[in-house]
């Protein structure tokens, strides 16, 4: 399936999200900058390095690193290996150098994205979610940066993100993975219908049905087999397997057994 994502609104959301990260981390104390994050082995500065590094990679650069990623327990795949090489790249650089690079590369990426034609934006490319459009890839980037803002805020007790548009696209990216969660991971029976009521900063409702294959649909006939109601931030923490996900409050109505299976299966990021 090809995912067509509106170009200008998503680029605008990405720009807003990059600025939100900058505004959040720029005033941190040195102790906060080096505080542990919710991610194994990463400090707050490493999250910033990861964001700067990923955008640098998309701008065509390679990290300067000779780290042996095979010795890092939490690295599970080639994307994880690349992430660690960028983090290693920035560990030998100062905080000011990292922040300068973050600002420069996000400005560069913004200009590049706004210079793309519709055909380039909608063209198929490799993405972390498999072959899809470049626009889908950028929606994944918005999701990644938004989740990492949550990580930083959770680690430092700084509340939750406040920008609606990045949340909108991040949660829509999560929505697109729920058929995999419901159909494959939770093993819902064929014909099952699931309603997700997402509350909080960007409230919305979507449905997943399992026919020949599970899919998101705009509505279902009658009452769904199960309804799950949870906050969008808790959904993001859950799909990322964050430690705080265990504290998420999920209201389940209908088939509680299927609901419990879906909740157990929400973590899909590696």
N, C-alpha and C positions, 0 to 999 in steps of 0.2 A: 504494500500500500504506500502511496505517496502522500506526504503531509505538506500541504500548502499553508504557509504561515504568512500573515500580512507583514510586509517588509518594514514600513516606516514605524508603526506602533511598537514592533519588537525592538528595533534599533533604539528607539527612544527609551524603552524600558531598560535595555542594557546600559545605556548611558546613565540613566538614573541610578541603576544598581551599582555601577562602578563608582559613581560619585558618593553613594551612600557608604560604600566600603571605605573610601578615602576619608570621608568626614568622620567615620566611626573610629578608625585606627590612628589618624594623625595626632589627636591629643592624648593618646594613651601614655601612661607612665612607662618607664623602662621595665618595671616589675610586671605590668600588665602585658607589655609587648612580648615578654618571654614566659608568660604564664602558660600552663598546660591547657590545651584545647580538648574538646570531646573526642578528638581523633587520635588513635594510638600513635605515640611517638612524635606527634606534632605539637609545637607551641603556636601561640597566636601569630607570631611572625611567619611561621611556616605556611599558614593559611594564606597570608598575603602573598608570599612567594609563589605559592601554587597558582593563585589567580594571575599574577604577573607573568609567570612562566607559561601558563597555558595560552594566554593571549600572545606572548612572544613566539611560541611555537606556531600559532596560526598566522603570525606575521612572517614566518619563514626562518626563524632563528633556532639554534640548537644550544642546549645548556653546556657550560664548561664544567664537566664533572666526570670523575672516574670511579665513583662509588660502586661497590659491589652490592647490587640490590637483592641478590640471591640470599643474602644474610639477614634481610629485614623481614621479620615474621609476618607483618601485616600487608606485605606486597603480594598480591594474588594474580596479577595479569600485566600485560605490557603497558597499559595505561598507568597502572600503579608504579611501574618501574620508571616511566617517564616523569611522573609526578615527583618521585624521590630524587631524580637527577636535577630537576629544577630547584627543589628545596636545597639540595647540596650546593648547587650553583650559588644560591644567595646566602648561604651560611658563611661564606668567606667574604661577604660584602656588608657594608654598614647599613644601618636602618635608613639613613638618608639616601643611599644609593638605591635601595630597594624601592623606596617611595617615589624617587625620581623616575625609576624605570616603570613603575606601575602607572604613573600619570602619563608618561610619554607613550607607552605602548597602548593604553586604552584610547588616547587621543588618536593615535595612528590607526587603530582598529576601527574607531568610529568613522574616520574619514574613508577608510577602505570600504566599509559596509555601505555607507551612503553613496559611494561611487559605483556600486554594483547595479547592473541592469536587472530587470525583473527575471529575465531568462537565466542569468547567473545565480540569482537568489533561489530560484525554483529548480535549479539543476541538481541531478543526483550526485551525491558524494558519500564518502565513508563518514559515519557518525558513531558516537559511542553507543547508539541504539541500533546500529546496523545501517545498511544502505538506505538513504533517504535524502531529502532536499537539504541544501545548505541552510535554508531558513529553519528547518527542524533542528539542525546542528546548533544554530544560534539560540533557539529556544532552550536547548539543553544547556548552553552556556549561561543563559539567564537563570535557569533552575539551579545550576551548580553554584553560581555566585550568591544567589539568594539563600540557599541552604547554608553556605559558609558564613553569611552575615548572621544567621541564627546561631551557628556554632560559636562565633566570637561573642555575641551578646550573652548566650547561655553561660559560657565559661567565665565571663566577667560580671555577671549579674546586671546587665545593661538593658533589660527589657526585651522587646521584640521589634522587628522591622516595622516601619510605618508607611512605606511607599506601596501604594496599591498596584500600580501597573507591573512592576517586577513580580509581585506576588501572583497576579493574574496569570502571567505566562508560565511561571514556575509551577503553579498548581495545575494548569492545563497540561503541562508536560507530564506531571505525575498521573493525571487522569488517563493519559494515553497508555500508561503501563499497567493500569488496573485490570484489563482483560487477561494479561499474563498472570497477574497475582491471583485473580479469581479462578480462571480456567485451568491453569497449569499448576500453580503452587498450592492453592487451596483445594484443587480438584473438585470444583463444584460440578454437580451432575448436569448432563445435557438438559437444557430447558430451564435451568435456574435463572432467576432474575434478582439482581442486587441493586439497591438504591444507596448512593452515597450522598449524604447531606453534609457539606463542608461549611463550617461556621468560621467567624472571625473576620480578619482583615479583608478577605475576598470571599464572601459567601456565595456558594452556588451548589447546584444539584446535578448529578449525572447518574446514568444507569448502565449497568453491565449485564448483558445476557449471554448465555452459553448455548449456542446452537451448534452448527458444524465446527465453529470456533468461537471463542468468547470475543465480544465486541462492545464498544461503547455505543449506546443508542440514545436518542433524545427523550424517549418516554417508553413506558411499557403499559400493556393493557392490565387493568386491575391493580391489586396490591402486589408489590414485589415480594419475593420469598423472604428476603431479609433487608432491613434498612440499617445502615451504620451512620451514626452522626458523630462527627468529631471536628475539632478545631484544625484549621489548615496548617498551623505551625506544628501541631502534634502529628499530623499526617506526614509532614516533611521529615520530622525527627524519626518517625517510624520507618519510612521507606529507606532512610539512611542508616538505620540500626544504631542511632545515637543512644547513649546510656540513659538519657532522660525519657526515652520512648516508653519505658516501662511505667512511667507515671501518667501516660496519656489516658484521658477519660473518653471512652468510646461507648456511646449508648447504642445498644443493639435491640432491634424490634423484629419479631418474626422468628425465623429459624435460627435459634441461638447457637446450635451446633455449627451451622455453616458460617455464621457470624464470627464465632471464635476461631474457626479455621482461617478465615480471611485475615483477622487481626494478627494471628500467628505468622501469616505469610506476607505481611506488608513490607518487610525488609527485603528489598531486591537489589540495592546498590552494593557493589563489591569494592 
